[in-house]
Amino acid sequence: IGNLARNGGSYGEVTMSNGTWTNSDILVIGNAGQGNLNQTGGHITNTDGEIGYNASGFGVATLSGGTWTNTGNLTIGRAGTGILSVLAGSTLDVDGRTIYLGRQGGSQGTLNFG
């Protein structure tokens, strides 16, 4: 499991410009704290992707290069707040699964392309 900002009040950030990051399970960005993923290159692979997992979770992922592959579902704002920006030069692959925006009551999910 990749888990950025697991506990309330915590902060976790990953900047990836090259290489491969493979998670055999889920990738959580902003579990209960604030998590940021900045991908400018390389390849990230996981099963489910979760941005803004718990009610106190705040997750931001910005893809400006490289590829992020989710072999499971992608949830942007499960119970918290999630923001995903997919910019020119990057690829988001959800492998034919579901993208959820604002999945539970009180959550907020934002997906930007451009």
N, C-alpha and C positions, 0 to 999 in steps of 0.2 A: 504494500500500500504506500503510495506517495501521499503525504499529508502535510500541507502547508498551513501553518497557524492552527494547530489542533485545539488548543485550549483558549478559553475566553481571555481577552487582554493580550494575547500573543500576536506576533507578526512574523510572517515568513515570506521570503521572496526568492524566486529562481529566475535568473537571466540565462537564456540558452542561445548560443550563437552558432554552435556546430556540434556534431556528434549525435549519439543515440541515447535516449533515456527510455528504458523499457520497464514498465510496471506490470507484474503478473496479476495484479488486482486493480482496484480502483485508484484514481487520482483525485484527491480532494484539494481544492484551492479555496481557503477560507472556511475551515471546518467550524470553529467557534470564535476564532479571532479573525485577523485581516491577513489574507494571503494574496500575493501577486505573482503572476507568471508573465514574463516577457520573453517571447520566442522570436528571434530574428533569423534563425536558421536551425538546421538539424532536424531530428525526427523524434517525436514523443509518441509512445504507444502505451495504452492501458485498456482495461475492460471498460467499466463505466467511468465517465467524467462527471465530477460534481463541483460546481462553483457556487459558493454561498450555501453551505450545507445546513448548519443549525441556525436557529433564530438569531443568534448573535453573530453569526458568520457573515463576513463580507469578503467576497472574492472577485478579483479582476484578472482577466487573461487577455493579453494583447498579442496577436500573431501578426508579425510583419514580414515573416519569412519562414521557410521550413514547412514541415507537415506535422499535424497533430492527428493521430488516428485513435479513435475510440471504437473498440470492437463491440461495446455494449451501448447503452443509452447515454446521452449527454443531458444533464440537468443544470440549467442556469437559474439559480434561485430556488433551491429545494425548500428550505424553511427561512433562509436568510436572503441576502441580496447578492446577486451574481451579475457580472457584466462581462461579456465576451465581444471583442472586436477582432474581426477577421479582415485584415488589410491586404492590399494588392501585393502579390508575390508570395502569399502564404496559402496553405491548403488545409482545410478542416475536413476530416473524413469521419463520418459516424457509421460507416459500414452498413447502411440500410436500416439502422435502428431509429429510435425516436429521440427528438430534441424536445425537452420540456422547458418552458419558460414560466417561472413563477408557479412551481408545482403545488405548494401547500398554501393554505390561507395565511395572509400576512406577508408572504414572500414576494420578492420582486426579481424578475429576470429580464435582462436586456441583451439583445443580439444585434450587433452593428456590422454591416458589410461596407467596405469602401476603401 
